[in-house]
Amino acid sequence: MYADARPRNHENPAIRIETNVAPIPAASHPLSLALIDFWERHRKDGRLLSRAELPCREAAPLLPNVFVLEPTDASARDWRLRLVGTTLTRWLDFDPTGMTISEFYHPDHVDHNAGVYRKVTTQQEPHITRGRLCGVKRDFLELEIVHLPMEGASKDEILLLGCVSIFQ
C-alpha cells in the first residue's frame, strides 16, 4: 500500500528543509541508542520491528522524537511523513504529518534523501547521520538522525522508522 501523494494545505507550505548531514558509523546520542536498542530487541526470527509494536509503553519516551515515512508509490522516489513526533513538530514550528518529502525538503535534497530511504528499506539496515537541518530557524542545533527499516501492516510493506536526536 502506498501513500496518497496529493499536496495538502499546511500552515506554512513555503518551508523547505535543507539537510546538511553526513553518515556516521554508529549512533552516540542516548535517544538514538535507545531507539536502536528497542528496534533490535523487537526483531524476531529474522523479521523487522513491526509498526504494530511501536505504540507501546516501552516506546513512549521515544515517540516525541520519532517519525515514520512510507513510499508514495512502487518507485519510492517520494515518501510521505506518516507520523511526526511532538518534539519534532514543536521544533519545526509546524506539523508536517501527511506531507511528502517533495513538499517538505528543498528540491535539491529530495532525490538524495529518497535514495537513502530506499537503501534503508531495501537493504534493511540502519543509516545514521549527524549534522544540521537548515530552513527551520534552528540550524544552530546539532542533530543525529537514525533511519531504520520497519514492517508495516505486513512483512511485505516496509516503512522507514526514524528518530531525530538533538544535542544540547
Buried (B, 14 or more C-beta within 10 A) or exposed (E): EBBEBEEEEBEEEEBBBBBEBEEBEEBEBEBBBBBBEBBEEBBEEEEBBBBEBBEEEEBEEBBBBBBBBBBBEEEBBBBBBBBBBEBBBEBBEBBBBBBBBBBBBBEEBBBEBBEBBBBBBEEBEBBBBBBBBBBBEBBEEEBBBBBBBBBBEEEEBBBBBBBBBBEE
